[in-house]
Amino acid sequence: MLLRSWAGSAVACLYFVGTAVSAEPNSTHPRVPGFERFYAAAPDPDDEDAPKLDPITGGRLLLGELNCTACHSAAEGMKNVVSTKQAPILDEIGSRARVGWLRDFISKPHSTKPGTTMPDLIAGLPEAERGDAVEALVHFLASTGTTTDAHPDKAGAKRGQGLFQKSGCLACHQPLDAKVADIPTSVSLPDLGKKYTVPSLMAFLKDPVKVRPSGRMPALGLKDEEFRDIAHYFVTDVELVSNVKFAVYDGSWDDTPDFSKLKPVSEGTCAGLDLTVAGKTGNFGVQFKAFLKIAKGGKYDFHLGSDDGSRLTIDGSLVVENGGVHPHTVKSGSKMLEPGFHPIVVDYFQGGGEWTVDLEISGPGLNRQPANGFLFLEAKDPAPTAARPGFALDASLVDKGRGLFASLGCASCHQMKQNNAPIASTLKAKPLVDLKEATGCLSENVAGKLPRFGLNAKQRAALVIALKGSTEEPATEKVHRTLASLNCYACHKRGQIGGVEEARNPFFESLQKEMGDEGRLPPLITGVGDKLRPDWLKHVLLNGADDRKNYMVVRMPKFGGNNVAPLVEAFAAVDLNLEPLPKVEFPEPEYRIKAAGRHLVGGQALSCIKCHDFGPHPSTGVRAINLTTMHQRLRPEWVNRYLRDPQVYRPGTRMPAAWPFGKASIRDVLNGDVDLQIAAVALYLADGGKAAVPVGLVREPMELKPVDEPIIYRNFIEGSGSRAIGVGYPERVNLSWDANEMRLAMIWHGAFIDASRHWTGRGVGFEAPLGDHLIALAPNAPLAKLASPNDPWPTALARESGFRFQGYRLDDKQRPGFRYSFAGLSIEDHSVPVTKAEEKFASLERTLTITGTTADPIYYRAALAGKIEKVSDNEFRIDGFLTIKLTGAEGVIVRQAGNQTELLVPVKLVGGKLVLKQSYVW
Amino acid sequence: MRFSVPGLAVLFVAWGSLLAFAADKPPVENDFYRLIPFEIPKEIMLEAGGIELLPDGKLAISTRRGEIWMVDKPFADPPKDAKWTRFAHGLHEVLGIAQRDGWLYATQRGEVSRLKDTNGDGKADLFETVNDDWQINGDYHEYAFGSKFDRDGNIWVVLCLTGSFSSECKYRGWCLRITPDGKSIATCSGIRSPGGIGMNALGEMFYTDNQGPWNGTCELKHLIPGKFVGHPGGFKWYDLPEVKAVMGPKPAEPVSGSRFMTEAAKIPEYEPPIIMFPYSKMGKSASGVACDTTGGKFGPFQNQMFVGDQSDSTVMRCFLEKIDGHYQGACFRFREGFGSGTLAMEMTADGSMFVGGTNRGWGSRGPKPGALERLVWTGKVPFEIHEMRAKPDGFELTFTQPVDPASAGDVKSYSMSSYTYIFQSAYGSPEVDQATPTITSAKVAADGKSVRLVVDGLKAGNIHELTAAGIKSAEGLPLLHKEAFYTLNRIPK
């Protein structure tokens, strides 16, 4: 089977996963996605379109991703063909990773995080020394900070799961769902809940490049609360320890009270500022007391948020006053604090409604984060408990660990600043050029003090090829290697290489399903250096992008300027097509050409705006990328070629060829000259956000105005169902009849309806009446069989109760009489406007003609309202503003129906016929 | 880009095009099939959804805005003084009209209705609901396309899914037959987003469906009562007793990511597309369906079918044959340049094809918001591939005119590629399973009217795209349209 694209076939893909790649889900060799995807498997010899890849690049990729040159110095030539992945910066690792995780990971990196690129350095030590060495390293790393836990948030975790699944994380990572088979190219994720706390994971996700400067993990363009939600998804089983004393007070206040003068109703200890201790939701107050541990002296900011009021006191002095009754409001204050424990008090009161309180801290070395991790019951470090195993830094172990960090080689890869200077590695290794096949790190079974990377045979072989090979690298290959190392290929296809893998394809979603794959999958980057203007390419690479946010759920993340900036020139060097724009001589002044361009883009010519947004105006169809950004983003030469045949540049695109086969489809603009027309569109769009809005975007009202005859409008009318039939009468009175429920649904005065919703664009949604004095009449069919006059009015759908709509007949003034059948009866429901000199507004006179025979007791419900007052015989005032008068009705019943009132008329057929008249005056 | 002397530049452009015409110009579509546009009065928004020629010689056109217009003298050429009168208004997006016994039947979103002018004032005054057994929720995508009467007097209605993805209320994603006495019969499941419905010369029913979930590209499908045509979104309605009675039990659901013919082999109820229109090569939104039953008045393509494309504003031509009891066949380009997005198509006995269009909501190459045009044969026969028939070892091409044996007998005059689309629940599909079959011999028949191609590497289930760029007619002309796309579901034995 020959495959040209990612999609392949299901069969082919199973084959691919099953045999072609060494999918070793339990193996612990370092996982480098670019290597696994393109170099670990031999290409399918039957696939003539399979890209031809030079295996040397696979080796170079590993040299960089495994950071070999951190220990083995490389010559200049080799440096040019290796992009090293710097190991995480560990300056503040203590505030990022939990102690237990550090211990597990250092002692057994490959089983703690299968696929990690960190080698095992401990295995090279004599067995007897390993435990002590690990402990010393852990103490040293933990000496750089402390982690703080946050309350678990189940709702947040659920949202976080959704964000993890669709924000692009799964382009590189494996879903946590164990049912999804291991994808060999997945970048390993350890059990993040063991490693991070919610605040530390959130801080990492917000700016991963800060601690992992080589950008392999990019920053997603999400909001803070979204990062927090993702963190909650990973960090779930948090056992919280009581660290705060509380005292609950009952009362109703309009400002934070002085609790010292009040008597608490209950007291105790709790984990964090936990308002559930009050045991109620309104009219209470809580005073929280604890000790705030400050490690580093300096100025700290406190952010106290609450609904209703609150107050923060530290060391007996007021820091934040957030008093009064209000929705959740955050107020901030700051205080200089010495290292040590400081008494802290949070006073809080709640009146009614929502109830919240939270306290955040930021200061020297601390990102803004929940203060809870710094709060303790007593002015000393707590004794160890099962939930929080004791860990007290041992100064001598810290020193020993620092020594090991330098001597074992940790410092070769990891930056770790102590007193502003990075620790230098004392590990010596051979220069790269002296490395030999099957020796040292490249041995099948690495022995001695050497680091254990867990390399598999293919990786060792690839490394050898790169070590032995030349250091020449064509420009195209360099671009490819960069894309493979940053795993750009996980999302983007370039030429025949990369693009979303079949197994990951379902994780890419679109907000505009109708756009198909191009609304869902990130764009091709074939020829991207030709397509995008250099400035824009730089902007996208450096800042990420969200130009496609109207349809594409994933966004271009930020990889860090140093890592991607060289691509701007590299893409241009490889991709640029130097063919100049066709020379055009405009036959008219530019302003006219621009107008022609505007016309072409608009709804009466090429209709680009039927799919593309334009400035602030959404398109009338799908929401494809904004036209006013085209000039800023795209090279005009590329646009000129693209417009002539979009399929060449974006195979499968929905973008039509406006100049098919080199001919203009609009022949009456600029003489039908293709070059001129394309130039005119480009000239017009060059105005960017200032370009005049083209015709067809802004919906203009289309009021239907009956003049001599009624206008019938059968469509989706709000309040009248999907089978609504609106009738606007020249007398400025209107009605809407619901052909699902056979009911007169609404009556109103004045303007009839605006048809623009349904008569422009696709006609999405329900349109409400345009006029005034709108009265919505009773729901449900107006007739029912009631065995007893006390039976409740049925609420089943009319069509399921035997009603059949039969259409309508127009009278001599074109006014419809609606017809339906029920229980053997034929009914015509015919309304006509009545105007009277003394009345400013027309009324309606409705005639129900019921014919046929039935043995069932049938009732007509003339009204359902809050209040029905009898004015005179068969005349009623409905809810104080509508007067109805019944003619031909006998034995009218006014009855209570729940908290409403109904007006029922028994249907008494005389000679197989009943004519009931009902007038509506309002 | 600089403004230059205007007069000179205009002259230059005009001079250029004059030169182009002076050259020995190859024939163009208009030489054989001529478009006669109607001038539509400005106050009428003719987004034509249905067309029917009435016994009194007037042409009725139904619109998306719910009007029905009558045009007198529709065959006038040019139709300059045609009189437009409004027969009805206030209907809900009428996508199909047909007349019988003095009634005009109209398929609206919510029902099939019939309309009559009982007082002779030229306007309908009686609007009877014939059948409204299906439901609508208020989603704009809930379109209903209605056919003409079949030989039993039924109107067939194809109902778009809710939002074109799922079936949120009764019969969305189904085809119903509405009998002369107003009953509905569940007929086919598996509809996604239809664009038109029509019969072949034998009165069998076909409809077009559009690229989306379970439709890798746009297609022509055969509506055979009891069959499932691809999108399982509406399967829940098999549970209704009235459906079960005529359709039998619910079929197995197709496996997403598979191929059309793979699933057809497993699911007996599944009737795969009979012609796939390769996406963007042959349009992007297949629409109306018509058949030339005029006995030669429309040129050499008797009994062939024609399918519109809304986004490209074209009409395509389809040749169908039956292999193992199932239709399949080839599509060809036929005529481009319609004024708006092709939607409704109606062939009349004199050999005219009326084509109506709209480009509201979905853009089209033809720029007008609405259009009505008549396409007529000029009497000149274009040099075209007339039929493309599958053979066990290749294809047989027949031509509308004798071929030049030298070029037509040279395998280098042809090239072929093949591919298919993924049958999947995700939207659309790229082309997959590409192959390059080799044409090993091309043998011209003695009469010069057909060529037998022997092809190495035919692949059942693939569309075989043939380009016959090198062949010439006996008169030395190139083909008017060089490409043919054969949906080779089955290779004949």
HADDOCK unambig.tbl for C-alpha pairs under 7 A between the chains (distance, minus, plus):
assign (segid A and resid 1 and name CA) (segid B and resid 433 and name CA) 6.41 0.50 0.50
assign (segid A and resid 2 and name CA) (segid B and resid 433 and name CA) 5.64 0.50 0.50
assign (segid A and resid 2 and name CA) (segid B and resid 434 and name CA) 5.99 0.50 0.50
assign (segid A and resid 2 and name CA) (segid B and resid 435 and name CA) 6.65 0.50 0.50
assign (segid A and resid 3 and name CA) (segid B and resid 432 and name CA) 6.52 0.50 0.50
assign (segid A and resid 3 and name CA) (segid B and resid 433 and name CA) 5.70 0.50 0.50
assign (segid A and resid 3 and name CA) (segid B and resid 434 and name CA) 6.47 0.50 0.50
assign (segid A and resid 4 and name CA) (segid B and resid 432 and name CA) 6.97 0.50 0.50
assign (segid A and resid 8 and name CA) (segid B and resid 432 and name CA) 5.98 0.50 0.50
assign (segid A and resid 8 and name CA) (segid B and resid 433 and name CA) 6.88 0.50 0.50
assign (segid A and resid 9 and name CA) (segid B and resid 257 and name CA) 6.84 0.50 0.50
assign (segid A and resid 10 and name CA) (segid B and resid 257 and name CA) 5.67 0.50 0.50
assign (segid A and resid 10 and name CA) (segid B and resid 258 and name CA) 6.37 0.50 0.50
assign (segid A and resid 513 and name CA) (segid B and resid 427 and name CA) 6.82 0.50 0.50
assign (segid A and resid 514 and name CA) (segid B and resid 212 and name CA) 7.00 0.50 0.50
assign (segid A and resid 514 and name CA) (segid B and resid 427 and name CA) 6.99 0.50 0.50
assign (segid A and resid 516 and name CA) (segid B and resid 427 and name CA) 4.76 0.50 0.50
assign (segid A and resid 516 and name CA) (segid B and resid 428 and name CA) 5.81 0.50 0.50
assign (segid A and resid 517 and name CA) (segid B and resid 427 and name CA) 6.78 0.50 0.50
assign (segid A and resid 584 and name CA) (segid B and resid 1 and name CA) 6.96 0.50 0.50
assign (segid A and resid 585 and name CA) (segid B and resid 2 and name CA) 6.82 0.50 0.50
assign (segid A and resid 585 and name CA) (segid B and resid 3 and name CA) 6.69 0.50 0.50
assign (segid A and resid 585 and name CA) (segid B and resid 4 and name CA) 6.36 0.50 0.50
assign (segid A and resid 585 and name CA) (segid B and resid 9 and name CA) 6.61 0.50 0.50
assign (segid A and resid 586 and name CA) (segid B and resid 2 and name CA) 6.91 0.50 0.50
assign (segid A and resid 586 and name CA) (segid B and resid 3 and name CA) 5.48 0.50 0.50
assign (segid A and resid 586 and name CA) (segid B and resid 4 and name CA) 6.49 0.50 0.50
assign (segid A and resid 587 and name CA) (segid B and resid 4 and name CA) 6.83 0.50 0.50
assign (segid A and resid 587 and name CA) (segid B and resid 6 and name CA) 4.47 0.50 0.50
assign (segid A and resid 587 and name CA) (segid B and resid 9 and name CA) 5.09 0.50 0.50
assign (segid A and resid 587 and name CA) (segid B and resid 10 and name CA) 5.60 0.50 0.50
assign (segid A and resid 588 and name CA) (segid B and resid 3 and name CA) 6.67 0.50 0.50
assign (segid A and resid 588 and name CA) (segid B and resid 6 and name CA) 5.47 0.50 0.50
assign (segid A and resid 589 and name CA) (segid B and resid 3 and name CA) 5.57 0.50 0.50
assign (segid A and resid 590 and name CA) (segid B and resid 3 and name CA) 6.45 0.50 0.50
assign (segid A and resid 604 and name CA) (segid B and resid 367 and name CA) 5.60 0.50 0.50
assign (segid A and resid 604 and name CA) (segid B and resid 368 and name CA) 6.09 0.50 0.50
assign (segid A and resid 604 and name CA) (segid B and resid 369 and name CA) 6.92 0.50 0.50
assign (segid A and resid 605 and name CA) (segid B and resid 367 and name CA) 4.49 0.50 0.50
assign (segid A and resid 606 and name CA) (segid B and resid 365 and name CA) 6.43 0.50 0.50
assign (segid A and resid 606 and name CA) (segid B and resid 367 and name CA) 6.02 0.50 0.50
assign (segid A and resid 607 and name CA) (segid B and resid 363 and name CA) 5.70 0.50 0.50
assign (segid A and resid 610 and name CA) (segid B and resid 361 and name CA) 6.52 0.50 0.50
assign (segid A and resid 610 and name CA) (segid B and resid 362 and name CA) 6.37 0.50 0.50
assign (segid A and resid 610 and name CA) (segid B and resid 363 and name CA) 5.67 0.50 0.50
assign (segid A and resid 620 and name CA) (segid B and resid 361 and name CA) 6.26 0.50 0.50
assign (segid A and resid 621 and name CA) (segid B and resid 361 and name CA) 5.48 0.50 0.50
assign (segid A and resid 621 and name CA) (segid B and resid 362 and name CA) 6.50 0.50 0.50
assign (segid A and resid 652 and name CA) (segid B and resid 279 and name CA) 6.91 0.50 0.50
assign (segid A and resid 652 and name CA) (segid B and resid 430 and name CA) 6.33 0.50 0.50
assign (segid A and resid 658 and name CA) (segid B and resid 365 and name CA) 6.37 0.50 0.50
assign (segid A and resid 665 and name CA) (segid B and resid 365 and name CA) 6.39 0.50 0.50
assign (segid A and resid 665 and name CA) (segid B and resid 366 and name CA) 6.82 0.50 0.50
assign (segid A and resid 712 and name CA) (segid B and resid 89 and name CA) 6.90 0.50 0.50
assign (segid A and resid 712 and name CA) (segid B and resid 90 and name CA) 4.45 0.50 0.50
assign (segid A and resid 713 and name CA) (segid B and resid 90 and name CA) 4.64 0.50 0.50
assign (segid A and resid 713 and name CA) (segid B and resid 91 and name CA) 7.00 0.50 0.50
assign (segid A and resid 714 and name CA) (segid B and resid 90 and name CA) 5.41 0.50 0.50
assign (segid A and resid 714 and name CA) (segid B and resid 91 and name CA) 5.47 0.50 0.50
assign (segid A and resid 714 and name CA) (segid B and resid 92 and name CA) 5.19 0.50 0.50
assign (segid A and resid 715 and name CA) (segid B and resid 92 and name CA) 5.80 0.50 0.50
assign (segid A and resid 716 and name CA) (segid B and resid 138 and name CA) 5.83 0.50 0.50
assign (segid A and resid 722 and name CA) (segid B and resid 136 and name CA) 6.14 0.50 0.50
assign (segid A and resid 722 and name CA) (segid B and resid 137 and name CA) 5.69 0.50 0.50
assign (segid A and resid 722 and name CA) (segid B and resid 138 and name CA) 4.88 0.50 0.50
assign (segid A and resid 723 and name CA) (segid B and resid 110 and name CA) 6.67 0.50 0.50
assign (segid A and resid 759 and name CA) (segid B and resid 65 and name CA) 6.67 0.50 0.50
assign (segid A and resid 760 and name CA) (segid B and resid 360 and name CA) 6.66 0.50 0.50
assign (segid A and resid 761 and name CA) (segid B and resid 360 and name CA) 5.44 0.50 0.50
assign (segid A and resid 761 and name CA) (segid B and resid 361 and name CA) 4.17 0.50 0.50
assign (segid A and resid 762 and name CA) (segid B and resid 140 and name CA) 6.63 0.50 0.50
assign (segid A and resid 762 and name CA) (segid B and resid 360 and name CA) 6.53 0.50 0.50
assign (segid A and resid 762 and name CA) (segid B and resid 361 and name CA) 4.28 0.50 0.50
assign (segid A and resid 763 and name CA) (segid B and resid 140 and name CA) 5.93 0.50 0.50
assign (segid A and resid 764 and name CA) (segid B and resid 139 and name CA) 6.85 0.50 0.50
assign (segid A and resid 764 and name CA) (segid B and resid 140 and name CA) 5.24 0.50 0.50
assign (segid A and resid 765 and name CA) (segid B and resid 138 and name CA) 6.57 0.50 0.50
assign (segid A and resid 765 and name CA) (segid B and resid 139 and name CA) 6.64 0.50 0.50
assign (segid A and resid 765 and name CA) (segid B and resid 140 and name CA) 6.88 0.50 0.50
assign (segid A and resid 805 and name CA) (segid B and resid 129 and name CA) 6.76 0.50 0.50
assign (segid A and resid 806 and name CA) (segid B and resid 128 and name CA) 5.60 0.50 0.50
assign (segid A and resid 806 and name CA) (segid B and resid 129 and name CA) 4.69 0.50 0.50
assign (segid A and resid 807 and name CA) (segid B and resid 127 and name CA) 5.30 0.50 0.50
assign (segid A and resid 807 and name CA) (segid B and resid 128 and name CA) 4.39 0.50 0.50
assign (segid A and resid 807 and name CA) (segid B and resid 129 and name CA) 4.81 0.50 0.50
assign (segid A and resid 808 and name CA) (segid B and resid 126 and name CA) 6.32 0.50 0.50
assign (segid A and resid 808 and name CA) (segid B and resid 127 and name CA) 5.20 0.50 0.50
assign (segid A and resid 808 and name CA) (segid B and resid 128 and name CA) 6.35 0.50 0.50
assign (segid A and resid 809 and name CA) (segid B and resid 125 and name CA) 5.63 0.50 0.50
assign (segid A and resid 809 and name CA) (segid B and resid 126 and name CA) 4.56 0.50 0.50
assign (segid A and resid 809 and name CA) (segid B and resid 127 and name CA) 5.95 0.50 0.50
assign (segid A and resid 810 and name CA) (segid B and resid 125 and name CA) 4.87 0.50 0.50
assign (segid A and resid 810 and name CA) (segid B and resid 126 and name CA) 6.42 0.50 0.50
